[in-house]
Amino acid sequence: MKALKILAAVVLGLTLVTSVACSGESESPSTTPTPTVTGVNVDDSDSGGEKTLAVGDLLIVTLDSNATTGYSWNLSEISDAAIIRYVSDEYVAPEQSDPPVVGAPGEEVWTFEALAAGTAAISMRYIQPWMPDADPAETFDITVIVE
């Protein structure tokens, strides 16, 4: 008799679990499209040139950098902040090697966003921040055309 009660409880439990799982309504996928952001990638070979973006696009500038030298890229100027704006920058350290290479260069990745139609220039300098008046070791300039 005890085994019959256990079997009945198991069957009842499985029935409840199955009915709950089958009765739930599935959610339909959202019909609202997710906005997509396009990234336009540039590097030091694009310095002195032009890039065309659409409003909302990101300009991603990747430049060689070596934090162990004390130099870093600094934003000197955005000629029209109503057209393009600075979003972020980060230093990306080199991948670890075996054996580790002391003083290996990494990259700095700068992100800008196109805000409105027009033309704006971005100027950057590779300097040691504690010597802002010294000539930069390198420069990066690009003209952005937002359509």
C-alpha positions in Angstrom: 0.0 0.0 0.0 2.8 2.4 0.9 4.4 1.8 -2.6 1.1 2.6 -4.2 0.9 5.9 -2.4 4.5 6.8 -3.5 3.7 5.8 -7.1 0.6 8.0 -7.0 2.5 10.9 -5.6 5.1 10.6 -8.3 2.5 10.4 -11.1 0.6 13.4 -9.7 3.9 15.4 -9.4 4.8 14.6 -13.0 1.3 15.5 -14.2 1.5 18.9 -12.5 5.0 19.6 -13.8 3.9 18.7 -17.4 0.7 20.7 -17.2 2.5 23.8 -15.9 5.2 23.5 -18.6 2.7 23.1 -21.4 0.3 25.8 -20.3 2.7 28.7 -20.4 2.4 31.0 -23.3 5.5 31.5 -25.4 6.6 35.1 -25.8 6.7 36.3 -29.4 9.8 38.1 -30.5 9.8 41.9 -30.3 8.7 43.6 -33.5 10.6 46.7 -32.6 13.9 46.7 -34.5 17.0 47.1 -32.5 19.0 50.1 -33.7 22.3 49.2 -35.2 25.4 51.3 -34.8 28.1 51.1 -37.5 31.7 51.5 -36.6 34.2 52.9 -39.1 37.7 51.8 -38.2 40.8 53.9 -38.9 44.4 53.7 -37.9 47.6 55.7 -38.3 47.7 55.0 -42.1 44.5 57.1 -42.3 46.1 60.2 -40.8 45.7 63.3 -43.0 42.7 61.7 -44.8 38.9 61.8 -44.7 36.2 59.4 -43.5 32.5 59.6 -44.3 30.1 58.6 -41.6 26.3 58.6 -41.2 24.7 60.3 -38.1 24.9 57.8 -35.3 28.0 56.0 -36.6 31.0 55.5 -34.5 34.6 56.4 -35.6 37.0 54.0 -34.0 40.6 55.2 -34.1 43.3 52.6 -33.2 46.8 53.9 -32.8 50.0 52.2 -31.7 51.1 53.2 -28.2 53.6 52.1 -25.6 52.7 53.0 -22.1 56.1 52.0 -20.8 57.7 55.0 -22.6 55.4 57.5 -20.8 53.8 58.6 -24.1 50.1 58.5 -24.7 47.7 59.8 -27.3 45.9 63.0 -26.3 43.0 64.6 -28.0 44.2 68.1 -29.1 41.0 69.3 -30.9 37.6 68.5 -32.3 36.9 71.4 -34.6 33.1 71.1 -34.2 31.7 69.3 -31.2 28.2 69.6 -32.6 29.1 67.3 -35.4 31.3 64.7 -33.7 31.9 64.0 -30.1 34.5 62.1 -28.0 33.0 58.9 -26.4 35.9 57.0 -24.8 39.5 55.8 -25.0 41.3 52.9 -23.6 44.8 51.4 -23.7 44.9 47.8 -24.9 48.1 46.1 -23.5 49.9 43.7 -25.7 49.1 40.0 -25.5 51.3 38.2 -23.0 54.1 36.1 -24.6 56.3 33.4 -23.3 58.7 34.6 -22.2 57.2 38.1 -21.5 58.6 41.0 -23.5 59.3 43.9 -21.3 58.3 47.2 -22.9 56.2 45.7 -25.7 53.9 48.2 -27.4 50.1 48.1 -27.2 47.4 50.2 -28.8 45.1 53.0 -27.8 41.5 52.7 -29.1 39.6 56.0 -29.3 35.8 56.1 -30.0 33.9 59.1 -31.4 30.2 59.5 -32.4 28.8 61.3 -35.4 26.1 63.6 -34.1 24.9 65.7 -37.0 25.6 66.4 -40.7 28.7 68.5 -41.4 32.4 68.3 -41.4 34.8 68.3 -38.4 38.5 67.7 -37.9 40.0 65.6 -35.1 43.6 66.2 -34.1 45.6 64.1 -31.7 49.1 64.2 -30.3 51.4 61.5 -29.0 53.0 63.1 -26.0 54.3 62.7 -22.5 51.5 64.3 -20.5 53.9 66.0 -18.1 55.6 67.8 -21.0 52.5 69.3 -22.8 54.5 72.1 -24.5 57.1 69.7 -26.1 56.8 68.7 -29.7 54.7 65.5 -30.1 56.5 62.3 -31.0 53.6 61.7 -33.5 50.4 63.3 -34.6 47.1 62.0 -36.0 44.7 64.2 -37.9 41.5 63.1 -39.7 38.6 65.0 -41.3 35.2 63.5 -40.6 32.3 64.1 -43.0 29.0 63.3 -41.5 26.1 62.8 -44.0 
